[in-house]
Structure formats: C-alpha cells, structure tokens
Amino acid sequence: MRDITGSLARQAWLIAVVCMVSDGSIALMIGPPLTSWRAWAVLLATVAVDLALAGPARLSGLVALGHAVLYPLTPLLLNDLPGAEASNTAGMLIAGYRAGAWLSTLPAVASLLALITGSVIGELLERNLAGRDWRLLSAILLANTVLPWLVGRYTTERRARIAELERREEAAVRRAVAEERSSVARDLHDVISHHVSAIGMHAGAARLGLNGDTDTPVHRSLSAVETSSRAAMADLRRMLDLLHGEQAAVRQPGVGNLEELLEGTRAAGLPARLHTQGVPGELPGSVDVAVYRVAQEGLTNALRHGAGGPVDVKLCYRTEEITLSVTNPITPGRPSTADEGTRRGLAGLRQRVAMFGGEFSSGPSDDGRSWLVSATFPLESS
C-alpha cells in the first residue's frame, strides 16, 4: 500500500502557507504601516500562528488557542493606529476545523469556546463595529468559528462511520471464509479419511495374514502402504485443523520431524539413516516445511521403487543455503520413477523448490545402481 504520510504533510504545509499569505496580505494592505514595533509584532505573530497549522494534529488545541488570543490582541495593540483590525481570519477558520476534526470531545469543545471568546472580544474591540447590532456579531461569530468546527466534527464522525462499516464488512468476509473452510474440511473428512483409513486397515490385515518370511517384497509393500496411509491421515488431520482455524494445530512438520519420518520408514522394513553436516540453524517456516516434504517424497519413492537397501538422507547446512539429498539403491535398468504418480510428485517438488529460488534434481547415479533426489534452498532469499 502506498505511504501517504508525506503527501498529507505537504498538503498541511500548503494550507498553512496559503493561510499565511492570505492573512499577511490583508494585514499589509488594510493594516497600519510597518513603522511601529506593534505592527511588526502583530504581523509576525500572524505568520507564526498560521504556520503552526502545519503542526501535528495533537497540537490543534494549542494552535486554536493561539489564534483565539491573537484575534482580540490585534485591535488591542493597534487601537490608536489606522486599520486596527484582526487579520488572522483565514487561520481562525482552519484552526476551528482542525480542532473539531482531530481532537476528542472535551479538548474540541474547549477549543471552540476559546475561539468564540476570542472572536467576540476581537469584534467588540474593533472600532469599525461601532453601531453594529448583536445580530451581525452573531452571524460573524457563526461563520468564523462555529461553522468550521462543526464541519470538522462532521468529518470525524463520517470517517469513524466509514471505518466501522469497513470493519463490519471485513468481519463478515472473515466469517464467510471460516464457514467455507469448515465446509471444505467436513467434505474432505467425509470423502477422504474413511477411504484412507480403510486402505491402511486392509493393508495391515493382509500383512498379518502372510505366512513365512517377513522380508518378502509383498510384506514390504504392505508395510509401506500402512506407513503411507498413516502419514496421509496425519497430514490430512493437520490440514483439516488448519481449515477449521485451529491455530494450535497449524504448524506443519519440518526438519525437526525428519527423525520421526525415518522411524516410519524403518518400521515399514526399509533401513534409513540421517546424516547432518554443518551447524544446524533455525530455518524460515516455509523452507522448513519444504525441506521436510522433499525428504518425505524421496523416502516414499524409495519404499515404492527402491531395491530394499538402506536409504541415506543427508542435510548440509551452509551459510547461505541448505541442501537435502535422499539416496537409495535401485535395481539396475529399472527407473525409480516408474509410475505416473511418482512423476507428478517429483514435478510438484520441483515447483515447490523453484518457489524459493532453489534447485531440484532427481535421477539415477552414473552406475545406475542408486537414485538421488536433491534440493538446495537459498536462505538469503527466503
């Protein structure tokens, strides 16, 4: 959003300068000649209180008080000189508006009373008002003090009303989004969780029904299905909690959960080891989750398409980047990305890593006996 502070300050100075030019010109044209120190004092005081209109809004009461004092002080000081009239009329108007617009009720009312008092005394002291009746004085008073103050109060109330309407609209939008999230979460739960739980249950029952060696490919595959279904249910619960707006459960797994991920892989019958190089440091939240997801996909591929040998997960911390690699043995001549689902998963990881300006690679080693998934995340741009 564009910063308008500087623009508002320039406009405030512009208003103050216009008031100074207006009041100063009137003082020079119809006021007494600048041959007396009193004429100079009044002119400089007029310039000062007008320029004060560019000051902070919190000082609006003091600025209004300055104008209220100067208005009767001018004819009082210049009572024996020609043109002894108050010349800070433009400043009085703006000071009344600012006091009404920016001050709370009590300071605003006090400023209005000060301006009214100064205006009444000033008008009564001016010699050319002799013979004018109270109705003319009241009209001048309303125009110069009460009306600008009322316009200021109206502006404040209107601004507050608009802000309140905006807050209500934002609250309504937030409620609508929350309701839609809850609806999506319920649909996800009804449609997905039952089937995923059933997959895990049937895989476990099939595994327990096997006789003989537990190190057979069928046993490993069923164990992998169980592990993947449990991981899917855990991720699904996190996402459902997020959609429900439960902030305590929003946190996604990260690097600190890699050992738990490897434990699940070992429980599925596939040995897995974690190696760390460099000094571990705190990662930005989004990078932390992305590193975990790369490791998760690499281990899933090793379970589904690997040769059953140990998987090596390596984390390398550097000053400006972090690199994760997952290496697992494969059967020579059989690609690790044999199915469409795996290819989509790797493509998704490549897009995720690219979001952070990182590099992602996946492919067999030179001898064709192992598969490497690697991702490097720059830390400065995260």
Order of alpha helices (4+ residues) and beta strands (2+ residues): alpha-alpha-alpha-alpha-alpha-alpha-alpha-alpha-alpha-alpha-beta-alpha-beta-beta-alpha-beta-beta
